[in-house]
Amino acid sequence: GPPTPKPAAPAPAEPQLFPLLFVLCRREALQLAGLRAQAAAEARLVDGPFVIDLGFTTRQQLLVLPTGVALPAGAASESPCVTWDELDEIARDKRDSAWECEAGYKPVRIETFSEATNRHAKLLPVDNGCPTAVLAGFNMHRMKGTNPVADTKEKLSAFGSLGPSGTVLDVCTGLGYTSIAASRLPGVERVTTIELDPGMVEMQRRNPWSRELFTSPKIERLLGDATVVLPGLHSGAFSCVCHDPPMSSLAGDLYGLQFYQELYRVLRPSGRLFHYIGDPDSKASGQLFKGVGARLREAGFADVKLAKDAFGLIATRS
């Protein structure tokens, strides 16, 4: 007779968009290492709360195995996401990295070398809030007296107390915090964001705080060089543009007149541009502000003003 069909696999309780793994920084590993004293011959659930995923996730319970710690999945896990020895190793990490821990694999640092840009990037945990990325040795977010959450808030506040609205273009996605924060605003219909570097997209996928980039129905991600992608976008397509390029020595074209003319073209009349530059009080950025302001005016922008708290300029398409 015909072969007996295999029984269908049971449907998972919820779609597992991200595998059963967690990300730990040194501080979180220290907390979990303390559970070793509660390990017994059998796996057991231990009550928390436990903070994991670089502060992104709070778990009320974890599964403590004789050999380490696991996430309490649908069925009791046979092998830990991270062993006791691995937790000790992460807790001793002087570089304070972000470590990806998955059952059956050794923990790995979240870092990448991008073939596209020839740059090294790593995820750097931050004491309170989401991590930043270190790109070619430079922090991607302002860290002095602030953190990535506050930094993102300042950028969006440059558009006014309610932030941007309508359709938003975010040039240079980075870890995606600007796109995510903008997409959560009730006045924002859609966010389109452009990232040059596949290495950075890998960092986004591995960073718990960037997950909404992949799950939000309001965010559209484009991969490519913004100087090439922008000419393919419709004129007047956006009501707000947030332009957050890396420092000019890493991305000269993104500070040029031709690029600003494209930003002007994709904005609708009376649309607004925020351009991140750097600390207006620093000597290097101070010079840059003058040149950028002059080129924005030459590209047609009006009302070019300093957004001091956001370290950039705000301008309007006339």
Backbone torsions as a table, in degrees:
resi	resn	phi	psi	omega
1	GLY	NA	176.8	179.4
2	PRO	-66.2	149.8	179.9
3	PRO	-62.5	143.8	179.4
4	THR	-69.1	126.5	179.5
5	PRO	-65.6	145.2	178.6
6	LYS	-69.3	140.9	176.8
7	PRO	-62.9	144.1	-179.9
8	ALA	-65.7	143.3	177.5
9	ALA	-65.8	142.6	179.1
10	PRO	-61.8	141.3	-179.4
11	ALA	-68.3	137.5	177.5
12	PRO	-64.1	152.9	-178.2
13	ALA	-59.9	-37.3	176.2
14	GLU	-147.8	150.4	-178.1
15	PRO	-61.3	129.6	-177.1
16	GLN	-95.2	85.6	-178.1
17	LEU	-67.0	-35.0	-179.0
18	PHE	-119.0	134.8	-172.4
19	PRO	-63.8	170.3	-179.9
20	LEU	-74.6	82.6	176.9
21	LEU	-145.2	163.8	169.8
22	PHE	-137.4	166.2	-177.8
23	VAL	-114.3	135.9	-178.2
24	LEU	-127.9	144.7	166.3
25	CYS	-104.8	177.0	-175.7
26	ARG	-56.8	-45.2	-177.1
27	ARG	-62.2	-42.1	-179.4
28	GLU	-68.9	-37.5	178.7
29	ALA	-63.2	-37.1	178.3
30	LEU	-61.6	-42.6	179.8
31	GLN	-62.6	-44.8	-177.9
32	LEU	-70.5	-33.9	179.2
33	ALA	-61.0	-29.0	178.8
34	GLY	-65.7	-14.7	-179.7
35	LEU	-78.8	-9.1	-176.0
36	ARG	-57.0	-34.9	-178.9
37	ALA	-64.1	-22.5	-178.4
38	GLN	-95.1	0.7	-179.0
39	ALA	-70.0	138.1	179.2
40	ALA	-125.6	-176.1	179.9
41	ALA	-67.1	-25.9	179.9
42	GLU	-109.4	154.6	174.1
43	ALA	-66.3	140.4	176.7
44	ARG	-145.2	147.6	176.8
45	LEU	-80.7	133.4	178.7
46	VAL	-118.8	134.4	-178.3
47	ASP	-78.3	140.2	-179.3
48	GLY	-96.7	-133.6	8.7
49	PRO	-75.5	150.7	177.7
50	PHE	-121.8	129.3	178.7
51	VAL	-96.1	124.7	177.6
52	ILE	-134.6	-173.8	177.6
53	ASP	57.9	40.4	177.4
54	LEU	58.4	37.8	177.6
55	GLY	89.0	-4.1	-175.1
56	PHE	-77.5	-33.8	-173.2
57	THR	-120.3	135.4	170.3
58	THR	-113.9	122.4	179.6
59	ARG	-104.5	131.2	178.7
60	GLN	-75.8	-26.2	179.7
61	GLN	-141.4	148.7	169.4
62	LEU	-129.9	156.9	179.0
63	LEU	-94.2	118.0	179.5
64	VAL	-101.0	118.4	-179.6
65	LEU	-103.1	165.0	176.2
66	PRO	-56.6	-29.8	-173.5
67	THR	-99.8	-10.4	-177.5
68	GLY	165.9	-151.9	-173.2
69	VAL	-122.8	140.4	176.8
70	ALA	-134.6	164.2	172.4
71	LEU	-79.1	138.3	177.6
72	PRO	-72.9	94.3	179.7
73	ALA	-83.8	-172.9	179.5
74	GLY	-55.8	-44.9	179.5
75	ALA	-112.5	153.9	179.9
76	ALA	-59.5	130.5	-176.3
77	SER	-79.4	139.8	179.7
78	GLU	-80.4	-39.0	-176.1
79	SER	-121.3	147.0	-176.2
80	PRO	-73.9	156.3	170.6
81	CYS	-69.3	-32.5	-178.8
82	VAL	-148.4	133.9	-177.6
83	THR	-86.5	166.7	179.9
84	TRP	-60.7	-41.6	-179.8
85	ASP	-64.3	-38.8	179.0
86	GLU	-66.7	-38.2	176.9
87	LEU	-61.7	-41.4	178.1
88	ASP	-62.6	-39.2	179.9
89	GLU	-64.4	-44.0	179.4
90	ILE	-65.6	-39.8	-179.4
91	ALA	-64.3	-23.1	179.1
92	ARG	-92.7	-0.5	-173.3
93	ASP	-65.2	110.3	-178.6
94	LYS	-73.6	-22.6	-177.2
95	ARG	-82.6	-3.0	-177.4
96	ASP	42.8	66.2	-179.5
97	SER	-92.1	175.3	168.5
98	ALA	-100.3	129.8	-175.0
99	TRP	-115.6	130.5	177.5
100	GLU	-91.7	123.7	-176.0
101	CYS	-118.3	120.1	-178.7
102	GLU	-136.8	140.3	-178.5
103	ALA	-54.9	132.7	176.1
104	GLY	88.8	-5.6	-178.8
105	TYR	-128.0	153.4	173.9
106	LYS	-73.0	144.7	176.9
107	PRO	-58.3	142.5	178.2
108	VAL	-126.3	143.7	175.7
109	ARG	-67.5	143.4	176.4
110	ILE	-87.6	95.9	178.2
111	GLU	-153.7	160.3	-176.0
112	THR	-152.6	151.3	169.8
113	PHE	-111.9	120.1	-175.8
114	SER	-87.1	122.1	175.2
115	GLU	-66.5	-33.0	-175.1
116	ALA	-66.6	-40.3	-174.9
117	THR	-111.8	-5.5	-176.9
118	ASN	62.0	31.7	-177.7
119	ARG	-123.3	147.5	175.0
120	HIS	-91.1	138.8	175.9
121	ALA	-135.3	145.0	175.1
122	LYS	-142.1	155.2	176.9
123	LEU	-87.7	129.6	-177.2
124	LEU	-116.7	113.7	178.8
125	PRO	-61.2	150.7	-179.4
126	VAL	-122.7	143.7	-173.5
127	ASP	-53.9	-48.9	-180.0
128	ASN	-128.8	103.7	178.6
129	GLY	117.6	-169.5	-170.6
130	CYS	-72.0	153.1	-178.7
131	PRO	-72.4	164.7	171.2
132	THR	-109.3	172.9	172.8
133	ALA	-110.8	144.1	173.4
134	VAL	-105.7	116.7	-174.1
135	LEU	-115.9	118.9	-178.9
136	ALA	51.6	36.2	176.7
137	GLY	88.4	-5.3	-178.6
138	PHE	-110.8	136.7	175.5
139	ASN	-67.5	137.7	-177.4
140	MET	-78.1	-19.7	179.8
141	HIS	-120.8	157.8	172.3
142	ARG	-66.7	133.5	-177.8
143	MET	-120.9	-20.2	-175.6
144	LYS	-74.0	111.3	178.7
145	GLY	69.7	13.0	179.8
146	THR	-151.3	-172.4	176.2
147	ASN	-149.4	170.7	-174.4
148	PRO	-58.3	-32.4	179.7
149	VAL	-66.2	-49.3	-179.6
150	ALA	-65.5	-38.2	179.6
151	ASP	-60.3	-44.8	179.3
152	THR	-64.6	-40.9	-179.5
153	LYS	-60.8	-42.0	179.5
154	GLU	-61.9	-42.4	-179.2
155	LYS	-60.8	-44.4	-178.3
156	LEU	-72.2	-30.7	178.9
157	SER	-69.3	-18.8	178.2
158	ALA	-60.9	-25.5	178.9
159	PHE	-79.5	-3.6	-176.9
160	GLY	123.1	170.1	-172.3
161	SER	-60.9	-27.6	-180.0
162	LEU	-91.8	-1.8	-178.9
163	GLY	78.2	-170.4	179.5
164	PRO	-70.4	164.2	176.8
165	SER	-146.1	172.0	179.0
166	GLY	72.2	-134.6	-179.9
167	THR	-99.9	130.6	-172.6
168	VAL	-119.1	136.9	172.3
169	LEU	-110.2	127.2	178.0
170	ASP	-114.4	109.0	-177.8
171	VAL	-92.4	125.2	-175.9
172	CYS	78.6	83.1	-174.2
173	THR	-59.9	-42.0	-173.3
174	GLY	60.7	-131.6	178.3
175	LEU	-83.7	-3.3	172.0
176	GLY	88.8	8.7	-175.6
177	TYR	-64.7	-36.3	179.2
178	THR	-66.1	-45.9	179.3
179	SER	-60.8	-43.8	-178.4
180	ILE	-64.6	-47.8	-179.1
181	ALA	-63.1	-40.2	179.1
182	ALA	-65.7	-40.8	-177.1
183	SER	-65.6	-23.2	179.7
184	ARG	-80.3	-14.6	-178.8
185	LEU	-73.3	133.1	-176.6
186	PRO	-61.4	-28.5	-178.0
187	GLY	-80.2	-7.1	-178.3
188	VAL	-94.2	125.8	-179.2
189	GLU	-87.0	-41.2	-174.1
190	ARG	-156.6	145.6	175.1
191	VAL	-122.1	126.9	172.6
192	THR	-110.0	130.4	-176.4
193	THR	-131.6	140.9	-174.6
194	ILE	-116.1	128.6	175.5
195	GLU	-128.9	133.7	-178.6
196	LEU	-77.8	-37.2	-160.5
197	ASP	-103.8	115.1	175.8
198	PRO	-58.6	-28.8	176.6
199	GLY	-62.5	-38.5	178.5
200	MET	-69.5	-35.5	177.5
201	VAL	-63.7	-36.9	176.5
202	GLU	-62.7	-41.2	178.0
203	MET	-63.6	-40.5	177.7
204	GLN	-58.6	-46.1	-177.0
205	ARG	-63.9	-29.7	-175.9
206	ARG	-94.7	-8.7	-179.5
207	ASN	-93.3	116.5	-178.7
208	PRO	-55.0	-33.1	-177.2
209	TRP	-73.8	-10.1	-178.9
210	SER	-100.3	2.2	-171.3
211	ARG	-57.8	-35.0	-177.2
212	GLU	-62.4	-21.8	175.2
213	LEU	-56.2	-33.7	-174.7
214	PHE	-97.7	-14.1	-175.3
215	THR	-112.3	-19.5	-176.8
216	SER	-74.8	127.0	177.9
217	PRO	-70.1	-10.9	-177.9
218	LYS	-90.0	-7.5	-175.1
219	ILE	-109.0	129.4	174.2
220	GLU	-113.3	123.9	-177.8
221	ARG	-102.4	131.4	176.3
222	LEU	-120.0	134.5	179.1
223	LEU	-108.1	125.1	178.0
224	GLY	157.7	174.6	177.8
225	ASP	-73.8	121.6	-176.5
226	ALA	-56.9	-31.1	-179.5
227	THR	-68.2	-21.5	178.7
228	VAL	-96.2	-37.6	-177.0
229	VAL	-70.8	-41.7	-173.0
230	LEU	-58.8	-44.4	179.5
231	PRO	-60.0	-19.7	178.8
232	GLY	-86.0	-4.2	-179.5
233	LEU	-91.5	150.4	-176.1
234	HIS	-65.6	144.7	174.1
235	SER	-64.3	140.9	176.6
236	GLY	66.3	21.7	-175.2
237	ALA	-77.1	-20.0	-171.2
238	PHE	-124.1	144.6	175.8
239	SER	-91.9	-24.1	178.2
240	CYS	-141.6	141.0	174.5
241	VAL	-125.4	130.0	171.3
242	CYS	-109.1	114.6	-177.9
243	HIS	-108.8	110.8	-171.9
244	ASP	-126.6	66.8	-174.1
245	PRO	-74.7	158.8	170.2
246	PRO	-64.8	173.7	-178.4
247	MET	-55.3	150.9	-170.4
248	SER	-59.6	-27.9	179.6
249	SER	-67.9	-22.2	178.7
250	LEU	-95.6	-16.0	-172.2
251	ALA	-150.8	57.9	-175.0
252	GLY	-52.7	-42.3	-176.5
253	ASP	-61.1	-26.8	-176.1
254	LEU	-77.7	-1.2	177.8
255	TYR	-114.9	12.1	-172.9
256	GLY	-96.3	160.2	-178.9
257	LEU	-56.7	-44.7	-177.1
258	GLN	-59.6	-40.3	179.8
259	PHE	-68.6	-40.5	179.2
260	TYR	-64.2	-33.4	176.8
261	GLN	-65.1	-36.1	176.5
262	GLU	-68.1	-40.9	177.3
263	LEU	-61.6	-40.0	178.1
264	TYR	-61.9	-43.5	-176.1
265	ARG	-64.5	-40.8	-176.0
266	VAL	-79.1	-11.2	176.2
267	LEU	-83.1	145.3	174.1
268	ARG	-81.6	159.7	179.0
269	PRO	-52.6	138.1	-174.4
270	SER	65.2	10.3	172.1
271	GLY	-69.5	157.4	-174.3
272	ARG	-119.1	145.9	178.5
273	LEU	-117.1	131.6	165.3
274	PHE	-110.0	129.7	-178.4
275	HIS	-121.0	110.8	176.7
276	TYR	-74.2	136.9	-179.3
277	ILE	-128.4	-47.0	-176.8
278	GLY	144.0	-172.2	-176.6
279	ASP	-67.0	115.2	-177.7
280	PRO	-64.2	-19.7	-179.6
281	ASP	-86.9	-8.1	179.1
282	SER	-84.6	151.2	-174.2
283	LYS	-62.5	-47.0	-176.4
284	ALA	-63.5	-48.9	-178.0
285	SER	-70.6	-32.9	179.6
286	GLY	-54.6	-44.6	178.4
287	GLN	-64.7	-41.0	-177.4
288	LEU	-63.6	-39.8	-179.9
289	PHE	-56.0	-43.8	-178.7
290	LYS	-60.6	-49.2	-177.8
291	GLY	-64.8	-43.6	-179.6
292	VAL	-63.5	-45.0	179.6
293	GLY	-58.0	-43.9	-179.1
294	ALA	-65.0	-42.6	-179.0
295	ARG	-69.4	-35.6	177.3
296	LEU	-63.3	-42.1	178.4
297	ARG	-64.6	-40.4	179.5
298	GLU	-63.5	-32.0	179.7
299	ALA	-76.1	-8.5	176.8
300	GLY	114.9	-7.6	-178.1
301	PHE	-68.8	144.7	177.2
302	ALA	-113.8	167.1	170.8
303	ASP	55.9	43.3	-179.0
304	VAL	-76.8	116.1	-174.7
305	LYS	-130.5	154.9	176.1
306	LEU	-74.4	130.0	170.8
307	ALA	-107.4	82.7	-166.2
308	LYS	-59.2	-46.8	-176.9
309	ASP	-66.7	-25.8	-178.5
310	ALA	-95.6	1.9	177.7
311	PHE	60.0	41.7	-179.8
312	GLY	-158.8	-165.6	178.1
313	LEU	-119.6	146.5	173.0
314	ILE	-115.4	139.2	-177.3
315	ALA	-144.9	159.8	-176.7
316	THR	-123.3	139.5	172.9
317	ARG	-77.4	121.9	-175.5
318	SER	-70.6	NA	NA
